[in-house]
Amino acid sequence: MSTYYTSKYSGEQIDEAVKKIMDGEMTGDYADRQLSNLDTPQAALANLGAGVRPNIARNPAFAVNQRNFTSDNWTSGYGPDGWDSMGIGYLTFNGSTICCYGQYICQRYETGVIKKGKYTVSALCDGQIYAEMGYWGSEIAVYAISTNYQNGIASVTLDIPSDNDEVMGYIYIHTVTSGGEITYVKIEQGSTQTLAYQDSTGAWHLLPQPESDYATQLVKCQRYLAAMENHAIVRSAYVSTNFVDFLVPIPVSFRVLPTIQSAEKLVLITYPDGVNVSGVTWSIATKSSASVRLRASKPNILSEGTDFSVYTDSGATFFSAEL
């Protein structure tokens, strides 16, 4: 008795597949050539739609800018959240001259130890850039500078030989020529970058990055910096002989007890009279997950009034737990 096989493919599908084989369009490694057997692992990730490693860097696209930083001569201090000029001159933020961005790797402060292994820093840029990554502590000082910088991207890998709770890490991202603008930075564990891939035309494209949305990055940044906005008014929570405390709400808990920046913008007034109180010293007494205890100290403060309020004038006051 004859047995008939019923194909799960239509005649048209079979004809199409046979034609591809006969025309040389489908060989034994056809699936590999479409998915994983590509020129670079980054291109394979893009083709597969696969995930990439987490980014250690905060604010990698410089989108969070709580200070509203706009300087064309960024030579000291923090600019966009998480990024420091590292004290190097001739810097520009998203401008037309030489750019340099630096960030301290915060693992020591977040987990208590920088773990051994390979770390890669990479950056996308309109122009030429190079990346430097290093660390120091416990009489260790090691750094590496990328030698493969090119138009569009640079990356460098550094090997940390052992776990160390006294190590402080950092990165620098520099433009090589004027006119370059750095658009995205990544620090990750591993010996290759999963930031971007290069297409057949030579153009670089950002791979999908986890937790890259603004809201997620803002929360990460607010563990280091948060603002008491301009004209925000807070009533006293406790009045003592020589100081007044205010519970100021914060969006997320600071990583450590913060300090006050631009304390001169804080104004203490009596309540409900609204009389300004001069000669006050400001500090942060304690913190919780929801607030900081802002303290106004002055000898014999009670002689000024029985209750008080505080507000900010001429811009925001910042509470900083930055590295």
PATOR-705378 format. One line per field, with one value per residue (C-alpha): x, y, z; residue in three letters; residue number from 1. Coordinates in steps of 0.001 Angstrom, whole numbers, padded with zeros to 6 digits, always signed. Last residue first. Layout:
<atoms>
px	X;...
py	Y;...
pz	Z;...
residuo	ALA;...
num	NUM;...
</atoms>
This chain:
<atoms>
px	+031399;+028040;+025747;+024531;+021470;+020817;+019266;+017158;+017049;+016817;+015112;+014506;+012078;+012210;+009472;+009575;+007758;+008141;+010041;+013429;+014344;+013894;+017033;+019160;+022412;+021757;+021413;+019087;+018836;+017503;+016380;+016354;+013305;+011729;+014267;+015674;+018374;+019960;+021319;+021852;+023417;+022677;+024183;+021879;+023040;+019779;+016120;+013628;+010237;+007302;+004885;+003335;+005916;+009398;+011562;+014629;+015847;+017913;+019643;+022942;+022986;+024000;+025052;+024094;+025750;+024257;+024241;+025058;+023369;+020476;+016977;+014638;+012341;+013256;+010887;+012370;+011818;+012763;+014726;+015252;+018296;+019593;+016803;+014969;+012262;+011168;+009306;+009455;+007276;+008638;+008293;+009600;+010371;+012991;+013177;+014849;+016930;+018285;+021743;+023425;+020483;+018684;+020886;+019557;+015974;+016668;+018142;+014972;+012747;+014894;+014799;+018061;+017125;+018273;+020102;+018912;+022041;+023140;+024059;+027445;+027781;+030357;+028074;+027669;+026398;+028460;+027136;+026715;+026959;+027675;+031423;+033799;+035966;+033245;+031737;+030174;+030752;+028734;+028730;+026330;+026287;+029795;+030054;+033088;+033623;+037269;+039355;+040276;+037182;+037721;+035942;+037554;+036688;+037091;+037455;+038144;+039678;+039765;+037285;+039381;+038563;+041500;+043102;+041048;+041484;+040752;+039053;+038902;+036326;+035939;+033111;+031947;+035050;+037819;+039499;+041270;+044099;+041910;+043654;+044280;+044800;+046263;+047116;+047315;+048809;+045641;+043637;+043481;+041411;+041516;+039593;+040502;+038388;+039208;+037095;+036822;+033735;+030036;+030523;+029536;+031334;+032832;+034128;+034972;+035600;+037430;+037388;+037850;+035023;+034945;+033839;+031396;+028321;+027227;+030228;+032893;+030720;+030607;+032775;+033786;+032712;+034599;+033580;+035976;+035121;+037451;+035632;+032233;+029785;+027906;+029592;+032940;+036293;+039492;+040757;+040903;+039647;+037894;+035172;+032642;+029677;+027113;+024335;+025170;+027913;+029888;+032955;+035660;+036670;+033406;+033824;+030737;+028486;+024900;+024188;+020504;+021567;+019262;+020783;+019557;+019936;+023723;+023278;+024932;+023155;+024802;+027559;+027406;+025466;+023854;+024946;+023037;+019833;+019259;+017412;+019147;+020313;+021454;+023202;+024935;+026090;+027585;+029312;+031175;+031638;+028597;+028091;+025323;+021989;+021690;+024977;+024306;+020893;+022371;+025282;+024419;+023830;+020847;+021108;+023180;+020628;+019944;+019446;+017219;+015150;+014657;+013346;+010924;+009612;+009024;+007164;+004986;+004168;+002933;+004860;+003622;+004138;+001662;+003408;+001540;+001940;+001353;+000000
py	+062346;+064114;+064146;+067660;+069518;+072360;+075768;+076977;+080448;+084073;+083366;+080171;+079904;+079230;+079599;+080389;+080187;+081841;+084932;+086652;+086229;+082516;+082509;+083124;+082301;+081424;+078131;+077347;+073563;+071627;+068138;+066199;+064361;+061141;+058347;+060111;+062727;+064477;+067881;+069594;+073021;+076761;+079578;+082552;+086155;+087720;+086918;+088428;+089393;+087472;+088108;+084615;+083216;+084711;+084584;+082628;+083121;+080500;+081797;+082246;+078474;+078112;+074472;+072650;+069376;+065915;+063018;+059956;+058048;+060515;+059047;+059800;+062719;+064982;+066748;+069498;+068970;+072297;+072758;+075980;+076673;+078377;+078121;+075362;+075368;+072146;+071350;+074876;+075723;+075267;+077655;+076884;+080226;+078714;+074949;+073016;+070954;+067428;+065983;+062625;+060232;+062581;+061376;+057823;+059130;+061383;+058443;+056402;+059329;+060215;+056781;+054835;+052065;+049413;+050577;+049793;+049862;+053306;+053468;+054109;+054784;+052832;+052221;+048525;+049373;+049980;+048983;+050891;+050724;+047055;+047534;+044628;+043345;+043096;+045120;+048285;+052022;+053786;+057302;+059023;+062256;+063666;+066687;+067262;+070677;+070982;+067869;+065122;+065248;+063900;+061385;+060897;+058030;+057469;+054742;+054967;+051912;+051354;+048462;+046339;+043159;+042128;+042580;+045489;+045139;+048236;+048368;+051379;+052660;+055397;+056222;+058426;+059489;+057345;+056445;+053110;+053945;+054202;+055284;+053019;+053768;+052230;+053742;+051430;+052474;+051320;+053646;+054575;+053924;+054502;+054952;+057208;+057620;+059219;+061329;+062295;+063998;+063633;+061393;+058072;+056880;+053710;+052574;+048918;+047195;+043899;+042057;+042584;+044013;+047598;+047312;+048829;+048403;+051972;+053956;+051779;+051341;+055077;+055375;+059018;+060829;+062996;+064998;+066807;+068870;+070903;+073718;+074080;+073544;+070728;+071577;+073185;+072677;+074645;+073764;+070494;+070492;+067139;+068880;+066799;+064810;+063205;+065682;+068038;+070467;+069620;+071510;+073362;+074536;+074590;+077605;+077684;+077433;+076201;+074240;+074152;+072945;+069946;+068825;+065293;+064662;+064163;+060969;+058681;+060203;+057807;+055494;+051837;+050897;+047471;+044875;+044541;+042761;+040981;+042336;+039590;+041880;+044601;+042098;+040594;+044051;+044566;+041178;+042396;+041194;+038928;+035231;+035779;+036449;+036655;+035021;+032363;+031556;+031143;+029015;+026109;+028345;+030401;+032993;+030823;+030954;+027227;+027508;+030583;+028859;+025778;+027957;+029843;+026645;+025081;+028179;+028223;+024545;+025184;+024007;+021544;+018791;+015883;+012582;+009705;+006089;+003400;+000000
pz	+044282;+044309;+047349;+046573;+047818;+045411;+045982;+043077;+041591;+042687;+046041;+047958;+050857;+054578;+057170;+060880;+064203;+067612;+066519;+066283;+069966;+069395;+067251;+070322;+068516;+064866;+063047;+060136;+059638;+056634;+057615;+054344;+053090;+051776;+052291;+055319;+055812;+058779;+059871;+056516;+057079;+056911;+059021;+059644;+060084;+058888;+059633;+057182;+058585;+057080;+059961;+059878;+060393;+060696;+057604;+056543;+052962;+051135;+048006;+049858;+050355;+046708;+047222;+050406;+051406;+051131;+053616;+051517;+048622;+048705;+049043;+046163;+045197;+048144;+050558;+052793;+056515;+058113;+061339;+063318;+065472;+068637;+071180;+069337;+066662;+064947;+061712;+060285;+057288;+053753;+050788;+047269;+045595;+043264;+043552;+046315;+043933;+043930;+043261;+043841;+044384;+041982;+039136;+039263;+039404;+036406;+034464;+034891;+033865;+030847;+029231;+028914;+031324;+028853;+025705;+022177;+019984;+018809;+015121;+013494;+009772;+007762;+004775;+005633;+009111;+012237;+015649;+018881;+022674;+023268;+023645;+024016;+026873;+029485;+032331;+031011;+030793;+028076;+026657;+024253;+022214;+022208;+019913;+017729;+016180;+017088;+016690;+019130;+021298;+024764;+027012;+030399;+032734;+036451;+039031;+042752;+044353;+048108;+048195;+045866;+044001;+041829;+038411;+037029;+033250;+031187;+027790;+025476;+022999;+020411;+018008;+015146;+013264;+014592;+017824;+017707;+020100;+023186;+026357;+029343;+033021;+036125;+039499;+042473;+045813;+047600;+045328;+041652;+038569;+034857;+031637;+028733;+025623;+022313;+020043;+016375;+014950;+015695;+018672;+020172;+023281;+024686;+028064;+028589;+031913;+032324;+035600;+039311;+041359;+042557;+046162;+048654;+046469;+045667;+046858;+045289;+042223;+041511;+038452;+038431;+035295;+032861;+029806;+027500;+024454;+022235;+020459;+018776;+021572;+023265;+026571;+025885;+027493;+027205;+030680;+032556;+036149;+035839;+033788;+035725;+034431;+036750;+035996;+033148;+034212;+037340;+038474;+036603;+033136;+031186;+028958;+026738;+029800;+029400;+032605;+033475;+036948;+036696;+033393;+032689;+028943;+028995;+026874;+029426;+032458;+034880;+033695;+034758;+031623;+031615;+029026;+025768;+024785;+021493;+018458;+016514;+013741;+016148;+018379;+015341;+014283;+017742;+017573;+014473;+010898;+010895;+011565;+014107;+012430;+008647;+007795;+010394;+008916;+005434;+006605;+004329;+001343;+000251;-002499;-004805;-007649;-007356;-003590;-003915;-006663;-004515;-001673;-003925;-005570;-002152;-000939;-004106;-003747;-000253;+002789;+005410;+002864;+002741;+002399;+000697;+001710;-000922;+000000
residuo	LEU;GLU;ALA;SER;PHE;PHE;THR;ALA;GLY;SER;ASP;THR;TYR;VAL;SER;PHE;ASP;THR;GLY;GLU;SER;LEU;ILE;ASN;PRO;LYS;SER;ALA;ARG;LEU;ARG;VAL;SER;ALA;SER;SER;LYS;THR;ALA;ILE;SER;TRP;THR;VAL;GLY;SER;VAL;ASN;VAL;GLY;ASP;PRO;TYR;THR;ILE;LEU;VAL;LEU;LYS;GLU;ALA;SER;GLN;ILE;THR;PRO;LEU;VAL;ARG;PHE;SER;VAL;PRO;ILE;PRO;VAL;LEU;PHE;ASP;VAL;PHE;ASN;THR;SER;VAL;TYR;ALA;SER;ARG;VAL;ILE;ALA;HIS;ASN;GLU;MET;ALA;ALA;LEU;TYR;ARG;GLN;CYS;LYS;VAL;LEU;GLN;THR;ALA;TYR;ASP;SER;GLU;PRO;GLN;PRO;LEU;LEU;HIS;TRP;ALA;GLY;THR;SER;ASP;GLN;TYR;ALA;LEU;THR;GLN;THR;SER;GLY;GLN;GLU;ILE;LYS;VAL;TYR;THR;ILE;GLU;GLY;GLY;SER;THR;VAL;THR;HIS;ILE;TYR;ILE;TYR;GLY;MET;VAL;GLU;ASP;ASN;ASP;SER;PRO;ILE;ASP;LEU;THR;VAL;SER;ALA;ILE;GLY;ASN;GLN;TYR;ASN;THR;SER;ILE;ALA;TYR;VAL;ALA;ILE;GLU;SER;GLY;TRP;TYR;GLY;MET;GLU;ALA;TYR;ILE;GLN;GLY;ASP;CYS;LEU;ALA;SER;VAL;THR;TYR;LYS;GLY;LYS;LYS;ILE;VAL;GLY;THR;GLU;TYR;ARG;GLN;CYS;ILE;TYR;GLN;GLY;TYR;CYS;CYS;ILE;THR;SER;GLY;ASN;PHE;THR;LEU;TYR;GLY;ILE;GLY;MET;SER;ASP;TRP;GLY;ASP;PRO;GLY;TYR;GLY;SER;THR;TRP;ASN;ASP;SER;THR;PHE;ASN;ARG;GLN;ASN;VAL;ALA;PHE;ALA;PRO;ASN;ARG;ALA;ILE;ASN;PRO;ARG;VAL;GLY;ALA;GLY;LEU;ASN;ALA;LEU;ALA;ALA;GLN;PRO;THR;ASP;LEU;ASN;SER;LEU;GLN;ARG;ASP;ALA;TYR;ASP;GLY;THR;MET;GLU;GLY;ASP;MET;ILE;LYS;LYS;VAL;ALA;GLU;ASP;ILE;GLN;GLU;GLY;SER;TYR;LYS;SER;THR;TYR;TYR;THR;SER;MET
num	323;322;321;320;319;318;317;316;315;314;313;312;311;310;309;308;307;306;305;304;303;302;301;300;299;298;297;296;295;294;293;292;291;290;289;288;287;286;285;284;283;282;281;280;279;278;277;276;275;274;273;272;271;270;269;268;267;266;265;264;263;262;261;260;259;258;257;256;255;254;253;252;251;250;249;248;247;246;245;244;243;242;241;240;239;238;237;236;235;234;233;232;231;230;229;228;227;226;225;224;223;222;221;220;219;218;217;216;215;214;213;212;211;210;209;208;207;206;205;204;203;202;201;200;199;198;197;196;195;194;193;192;191;190;189;188;187;186;185;184;183;182;181;180;179;178;177;176;175;174;173;172;171;170;169;168;167;166;165;164;163;162;161;160;159;158;157;156;155;154;153;152;151;150;149;148;147;146;145;144;143;142;141;140;139;138;137;136;135;134;133;132;131;130;129;128;127;126;125;124;123;122;121;120;119;118;117;116;115;114;113;112;111;110;109;108;107;106;105;104;103;102;101;100;99;98;97;96;95;94;93;92;91;90;89;88;87;86;85;84;83;82;81;80;79;78;77;76;75;74;73;72;71;70;69;68;67;66;65;64;63;62;61;60;59;58;57;56;55;54;53;52;51;50;49;48;47;46;45;44;43;42;41;40;39;38;37;36;35;34;33;32;31;30;29;28;27;26;25;24;23;22;21;20;19;18;17;16;15;14;13;12;11;10;9;8;7;6;5;4;3;2;1
</atoms>
